[in-house]
Each structure stands twice: as C-alpha cells, then as structure tokens.
Amino acid sequence: MERSFFERAWDVVRQVPAGRVASYGQVARLMGAPRCARQVGYAMHGSPGMAGGVPCHRVVFSDGSLAPGFAFGGPDEQRRMLEAEGVRFRADGRVDMACSQWEA
C-alpha cells in the first residue's frame, strides 16, 4: 500500500535528530517532492506530534524563522523545545541555520 504524502513527510521528519532542524523545502526535497514545501507545512500542522514520534517542532522556514502558528503551543513553545535540544538562535530570533540545519 502506498503511503500518503503526509506519512512520507512524517517519515522524513522522524529522521531529524535532536539539536538539528530541517526546512520545509528540505523535507520536500528529501521525500522527492521538491516543489511541495507548503504541503509539508500542512503535514506538520496535521501531525500527531511527539506522541506519534513526529518531531515537527524541528521543521522551520529556510531563513530560520519559526512557524507563526506552531500547532503545539505557538512559536514560543517551538523555540523553547528547540532551545532545550541545543538549537542555536540568532539575535533576530531566527534559528542559526549555519550551525543547526540537519545535513541528511
């Protein structure tokens, strides 16, 4: 049985290690759908979250910005979760992608 787009996106995100982040576009490229970053966002919003083993808080915009409507408590909660894992932030509040982006 073929896995749905959401399930394939969640499979990629489950591989992002603690202390690292991936961009929506990066997840889309890794799952073979390079022009589907927006749909990856929908998948993260609809994910079962950590209870389902999907660390969707580790997915950010390519410029390091956090999701304004982070589904599990807002961007402050997303930042708190990332900082707890050791993800570094820039002075402007964005993730420092140069040292925190996952290299798959």
Secondary structure as UniProt FT lines:
FT   HELIX           5..13
FT   TURN            14..15
FT   TURN            18..19
FT   STRAND          21..23
FT   HELIX           24..30
FT   TURN            31..32
FT   TURN            34..35
FT   HELIX           37..45
FT   HELIX           49..52
FT   HELIX           56..58
FT   STRAND          59..60
FT   TURN            62..63
FT   TURN            68..69
FT   TURN            71..73
FT   HELIX           75..84
FT   TURN            85..86
FT   TURN            91..92
FT   HELIX           97..100
//
